[in-house]
Amino acid sequence: MLESGLDNSSSLSHSSLPVDPVPSDLDLPIALKKKIPKNVQKAFGDPRWKVAVVEEVKALKKNRTWELVTLPKGNDHVEIEALRKILAKEFEVKDLGVLRYFLGMEIARNKNGISISQRKYTLDLLKETWMLGCKLSDIPIGVRHKIDLAKKGDLVDKGRYQWLVGKLIYLSHTRPDIAFAVRTPRKGLQFGKHDQFKIEAFTDVNWVGSIEDRRSTSGYCTFVFGNLITWRSKNQNVVARSSAEAEFRSIAHGICEVLWIKRVLEELKIRIHPLAMMYCDNKATISISYNPVHHDRTKHVEVDCHFIKEKIEQREICLTYVPSKSQIADVLTKGIPRENFENNVDKLGMIDIYAPT
């Protein structure tokens, strides 16, 4: 009786519950092998492939195999692969995967963006110059320190001097505060994501700062999307007779840099705000730039003045006043107090990329 009951129950169960046979054409492991789409568009045009993709993604999420993230703009894997094949036909190339170290520069990626550092390069340089054990300094150069020619009689190894200068120039590619390398070799530039699609520039000048020839030192730095892109510190070619004259030359150089960056971004088809912001801490220079008044004191800088005014009227730049405390380019023209220096270094986007999070 028991066996009979079980048999009847089993029979009843199978007969009462409808079972839909799975058509052979929906047997995905077999059906999908018959014809593989050539691209993603064709794959998503087939409902069977859609089902397969959804099920696969669900399994990956459930098992925590992968972490799904938003695909960055311009990171099209199909286009990247096509470009790689084109380059491989013309040149001998080797795909080394994700970039981590290149020409002495260490590249690190995190959720905030990409960082570039020359930590190993810096430490090697300190070892080669026997400076690892030197006393540390809080600022790269004294506030009242003036750079002058070497005194007569000072013996200098010309070859080693040129070698060291070349090394430091290369190091400055990631270190606007070059002298900080002795104290903080792990620092580097951080390139993060920002919502402000515009160009900003800071220009400053140290009038007659050179003891040797009394030429002024110009400095400027430019930011694209909030990230430091270019910077420069250089003596002007001629002696400025007034601080306003030196400021005009510095601003003109900064404008040329901004225009060059704009052209590069346009060629790359990157959209930006057409009006670039330029910050200066000299109110007199800004006033004359918007309303040129030519007299004996400004006659010799008319070319720079007209150039600046033209770019303002063409809505290429907007020249704005910034207090000296907030003038980031100040660090590129002279020695400044420790507090101001550290604030400017932070605004330049310099961080310790190896610091624990």
Sequence and secondary structure as in RCSB ss.txt:
>XXXX:A:sequence
MLESGLDNSSSLSHSSLPVDPVPSDLDLPIALKKKIPKNVQKAFGDPRWKVAVVEEVKALKKNRTWELVTLPKGN
DHVEIEALRKILAKEFEVKDLGVLRYFLGMEIARNKNGISISQRKYTLDLLKETWMLGCKLSDIPIGVRHKIDLA
KKGDLVDKGRYQWLVGKLIYLSHTRPDIAFAVRTPRKGLQFGKHDQFKIEAFTDVNWVGSIEDRRSTSGYCTFVF
GNLITWRSKNQNVVARSSAEAEFRSIAHGICEVLWIKRVLEELKIRIHPLAMMYCDNKATISISYNPVHHDRTKH
VEVDCHFIKEKIEQREICLTYVPSKSQIADVLTKGIPRENFENNVDKLGMIDIYAPT
>XXXX:A:secstr
 HHHHHHHHHHHHHHHS      GGG HHHHHHH   SSHHHHHTSHHHHHHHHHHHHHHHHHT        TT 
 HHHHHHHHHHHHHHS      S  EETTEEEEEETTEEEEE HHHHHHHHHHTT TTS   SSSS TT      
 TT    HHHHHHHHHHHHHHTTT TTGGGGGT TTEEEEEE  S   EEEEEEEETT  TTT   EEEEEEEET
TEEEEEEEEE SS  SSHHHHHHHHHHHHHHHHHHHHHHHHHTT    SSEEEEES HHHHHHHHS   STTTGG
GHHHHHHHHHHHHTTSEEEEE  GGG GGGGGTS   HHHHHHHHHHTTEEETTS  
